[in-house]
């Protein structure tokens, strides 16, 4: 297995996004969540992603409680600058959230610390400067950014080396192709796609808004593509998508992940999330699947920003997301 590099860290090609274990996609009990975490390590995953805001702290606390004894067995990524009160990336907030996260996670250092969202009221240089101070103090090893546009990344990189950029990226969410992927290649930065399975859509497991719990993200901030009419139209791509998966002797989820992992000259580590042990193992095995160029071309033609109905976020969320500036 060819591991991938995030700065000085060597990680399995597929990581684990832990958010689902606390909120966002329906309820889950802590016992099941704990089993997903420990089994992920057993399956070979050594890159786990969380954030200060996930589950109002429950997610970080869960990881700390379950994996404290395994702290040296995985690369730990978490994020700051976002809370239930909104975006706040002032240096004082970054420091406060870092201290809280360290306690929750039961660790003395965060391997990869992301700025969760860009604060329009705070210069990116100021926020990254605060993160750089945490590196100097030994509380953080590497710095990352989430959902940033090219201009923001250039300015941040001039302040301190950026190890990773995390943004939504999948067959049906192509914003990073408008510049940030190329810039990451230029700077030697690892790109970390979140929601690589299109919030379950590309795995064939998603439901329309009418069938979701009220607090499900697909019924709130990610609603447009899951509205009944758009969802039904979008589902039309899944029949040929499933056929391509069968031709490649893999599941639809594995096909979607293999498409990401096949990006040429791009260090990329997708972080699918799941509450299912079977799906976690399925996602892990996607790293063993190779796609030929003909299959990649088929997928690019079948599912892209022109064949999918609806935006990935609500209009208000789209306008406040820095990465969307690359396609304005």
C-alpha positions in Angstrom: 0.0 0.0 0.0 1.4 3.4 -1.0 0.8 5.8 1.9 0.4 9.5 1.3 2.2 12.4 2.9 0.6 15.3 4.8 3.7 17.4 5.5 5.9 15.0 7.6 3.0 12.6 8.3 2.6 9.3 6.4 -1.1 8.3 6.2 -3.3 5.6 4.7 -4.9 6.9 1.5 -8.3 7.1 3.1 -8.9 8.7 6.4 -11.9 8.9 8.7 -14.1 12.0 9.1 -15.5 11.6 12.6 -18.2 14.2 12.5 -21.0 11.7 11.8 -20.3 10.0 15.1 -21.7 13.0 17.0 -24.1 14.9 14.8 -25.2 15.9 11.3 -26.5 12.7 9.8 -28.9 11.3 12.4 -28.5 9.9 15.9 -25.8 7.4 16.9 -25.0 5.9 20.3 -21.5 6.3 21.9 -20.9 2.5 22.0 -21.3 2.2 18.2 -19.3 5.4 17.6 -16.5 4.0 19.8 -16.4 0.8 17.9 -16.1 2.6 14.6 -13.1 4.5 15.9 -11.3 1.5 17.2 -12.1 -0.7 14.2 -10.9 2.1 11.9 -7.4 1.9 13.5 -7.6 -1.9 13.2 -8.5 -1.6 9.5 -5.4 0.5 8.9 -6.8 4.0 9.0 -4.3 6.3 10.8 -5.8 9.8 10.0 -8.8 10.9 12.0 -10.5 14.3 11.5 -12.7 16.2 14.0 -13.4 19.8 14.9 -14.1 22.0 17.9 -17.7 22.6 16.8 -18.7 19.0 16.1 -21.5 17.9 18.4 -20.8 21.0 20.6 -17.6 19.3 21.8 -18.9 15.8 22.0 -16.9 14.6 19.0 -13.5 15.7 20.3 -14.4 14.4 23.8 -15.4 11.0 22.3 -12.2 10.6 20.4 -10.2 11.6 23.5 -12.0 9.0 25.7 -11.8 6.2 23.2 -8.4 6.7 21.6 -6.3 8.2 24.3 -4.4 4.9 24.7 -3.8 4.8 21.0 -2.6 8.4 20.6 0.7 7.5 18.9 -1.1 5.2 16.4 -2.8 7.9 14.3 -2.5 11.5 13.0 -5.0 13.7 14.7 -6.6 16.6 12.9 -9.1 19.1 14.4 -10.2 22.6 13.6 -10.8 26.0 15.2 -12.5 29.3 14.4 -16.1 28.0 14.2 -18.5 27.6 17.1 -22.3 27.5 17.5 -22.1 31.3 17.7 -20.6 31.6 14.2 -17.2 32.2 12.6 -14.6 33.7 14.9 -10.9 33.4 13.9 -9.5 36.1 16.2 -6.2 35.0 17.7 -7.7 35.0 21.2 -10.5 32.7 20.1 -8.0 30.4 18.3 -5.9 30.0 21.4 -8.9 29.5 23.7 -10.4 26.8 21.4 -7.0 25.1 21.0 -6.6 24.8 24.8 -10.2 23.4 25.1 -9.6 20.9 22.2 -6.3 19.6 23.8 -8.2 18.8 27.0 -11.1 17.2 25.2 -8.8 15.1 23.1 -6.7 14.1 26.1 -3.5 15.0 24.3 -0.7 17.6 24.6 -0.3 18.3 20.9 -2.6 18.5 17.8 -0.9 17.0 14.7 -2.9 19.0 12.1 -4.8 22.1 13.2 -7.1 23.7 10.6 -8.7 27.1 10.5 -12.3 25.8 10.0 -13.6 28.8 8.0 -12.3 32.2 6.9 -13.5 35.0 9.1 -14.3 38.0 6.8 -13.6 40.4 9.8 -10.1 39.1 10.5 -7.1 39.2 8.1 -6.0 35.7 7.2 -2.5 36.7 8.1 -3.6 37.4 11.7 -5.3 34.1 12.1 -2.5 32.1 10.6 -0.1 34.1 12.7 -1.9 32.9 15.8 -1.7 29.3 14.5 2.0 29.7 13.9 2.5 30.8 17.5 0.8 27.5 18.6 3.3 25.6 16.5 6.2 27.4 18.1 4.8 26.6 21.5 4.6 22.9 20.6 0.8 22.7 20.9 0.3 22.1 17.2 2.6 20.4 14.7 1.1 21.4 11.3 -1.3 24.1 10.1 -4.2 23.5 7.7 -7.0 25.6 6.1 -10.6 24.6 5.2 -12.8 25.9 2.4 -10.4 28.6 1.2 -10.0 30.3 -2.1 -6.7 30.7 -4.0 -6.0 34.2 -2.9 -6.5 33.3 0.8 -4.2 30.3 0.4 -1.5 32.4 -1.2 -1.6 35.0 1.6 -1.7 32.3 4.3 1.2 30.4 2.8 3.3 33.6 2.8 2.7 33.7 6.6 3.4 30.1 7.5 3.8 26.8 5.5 0.3 25.2 5.1 0.3 21.4 5.3 -3.2 20.7 4.1 -6.3 22.3 2.6 -9.6 20.7 3.3 -12.7 21.4 1.2 -15.7 19.6 -0.1 -14.8 17.7 -3.2 -16.4 14.7 -5.0 -17.8 13.8 -8.4 -20.8 16.1 -7.7 -19.0 19.0 -6.0 -16.2 20.3 -8.2 -15.4 23.8 -6.7 -11.7 22.8 -6.0 -11.2 22.3 -9.7 -11.5 26.1 -10.2 -8.0 26.7 -9.0 -7.3 25.4 -5.5 -6.2 21.9 -6.5 -3.6 23.3 -8.9 -2.4 25.7 -6.3 -2.0 22.9 -3.8 0.1 21.0 -6.3 2.2 24.1 -6.8 2.9 24.5 -3.1 3.2 20.8 -2.4 0.1 20.9 -0.1 -2.0 17.8 0.6 -5.7 18.2 -0.4 -8.2 16.6 2.0 -11.7 16.2 0.5 -14.6 16.1 2.9 -18.0 14.7 1.9 -16.2 12.6 -0.8 -19.4 10.5 -1.1 -21.6 13.5 -1.7 -23.2 13.3 1.7 -24.2 9.7 1.0 -25.6 10.4 -2.4 -22.7 8.7 -4.3 -23.0 5.7 -2.1 -26.7 5.3 -3.0 -27.7 5.6 0.6 -29.0 9.2 0.6 -32.7 10.2 1.1 -34.6 13.3 0.1 -35.4 16.1 2.5 -38.9 14.7 3.2 -37.3 11.5 4.7 -34.6 13.1 6.8 -34.5 14.0 10.4 -34.9 17.7 11.1 -31.3 18.2 12.3 -29.8 16.3 9.4 -27.4 18.6 7.5 -28.9 17.5 4.2 -32.2 19.0 5.4 -30.6 22.3 6.6 -27.4 23.8 5.2 -27.0 21.3 2.3 -30.7 21.2 1.5 -30.8 22.4 -2.2 -29.6 19.1 -3.8 -31.9 17.0 -1.5 -35.1 18.9 -2.1 -37.6 16.4 -3.6 -37.6 17.6 -7.2 -33.8 18.1 -7.4 -33.1 14.8 -5.6 -35.3 12.8 -8.0 -33.6 14.3 -11.0 -30.1 13.8 -9.5 -30.9 10.2 -8.8 -31.0 9.5 -12.6 -27.2 9.4 -12.7 -27.0 6.6 -10.1 -28.2 3.8 -12.4 -25.3 4.2 -14.9 -23.0 5.0 -12.0 -23.9 1.7 -10.3 -23.3 -0.1 -13.6 -19.7 1.4 -13.8 -19.1 0.2 -10.2 -20.2 -3.3 -11.1 -17.9 -3.3 -14.1 -15.1 -2.4 -11.8 -16.2 -5.0 -9.2 -16.6 -2.5 -6.4 -19.4 -0.6 -4.6 -20.6 2.8 -5.6 -18.9 4.3 -2.6 -15.6 2.7 -3.4 -15.9 3.9 -7.0 -16.4 7.5 -5.8 -13.4 7.3 -3.6 -11.2 5.6 -6.2 -12.0 8.4 -8.6 -10.6 10.9 -6.1 -7.5 8.7 -5.3 -6.8 8.5 -9.1 -6.2 12.3 -9.4 -2.9 12.6 -11.2 0.0 14.4 -9.5 -2.2 15.3 -6.5 -1.6 14.3 -3.0 -5.1 13.7 -1.8 -6.5 12.0 1.3 -10.4 11.8 1.4 -12.0 11.5 4.8 -15.4 9.8 4.3 -17.5 9.7 7.5 -19.8 6.9 8.5 -21.7 5.4 11.5 -21.5 1.9 10.1 -18.7 -0.5 10.7 -19.4 -2.2 7.4 -19.3 1.0 5.5 -16.1 2.1 7.2 -14.3 -1.1 6.1 -15.8 -0.7 2.6 -14.4 2.8 2.4 -11.0 1.7 3.6 -10.8 -1.0 0.9 -11.3 1.7 -1.8 -7.6 2.4 -1.6 -6.9 -0.9 -3.3 -9.0 -0.1 -6.4 -7.4 1.2 -9.6 -9.3 2.9 -12.3 -8.2 3.1 -15.9 -8.4 6.4 -17.8 -11.5 5.3 -19.8 -13.4 4.8 -16.5 -12.3 8.1 -15.1 -13.4 9.8 -18.3 -16.8 8.1 -18.1 -17.3 9.2 -14.5 -16.3 12.8 -15.3 -18.9 12.9 -18.1 -21.6 11.3 -16.1 -21.5 13.3 -12.8 -20.2 16.9 -12.7 -21.5 20.3 -11.8 -23.4 20.5 -15.1 -25.3 17.2 -14.6 -26.3 17.8 -11.0 -29.3 20.0 -9.9 -28.9 22.4 -7.0 -26.0 24.0 -5.2 -24.1 22.2 -2.4 -25.2 24.7 0.2 -28.0 27.1 0.7 -27.5 30.5 -0.9 -26.6 32.2 2.4 -24.0 29.5 3.1 -22.6 29.7 -0.4 -22.1 33.4 -0.1 -20.2 33.1 3.2 -17.9 30.3 2.1 -14.5 31.6 1.0 -13.7 28.8 -1.5 -16.7 29.8 -3.6 -14.9 33.0 -4.5 -12.8 31.0 -7.0 -15.8 30.6 -9.3 -17.3 34.0 -9.0 
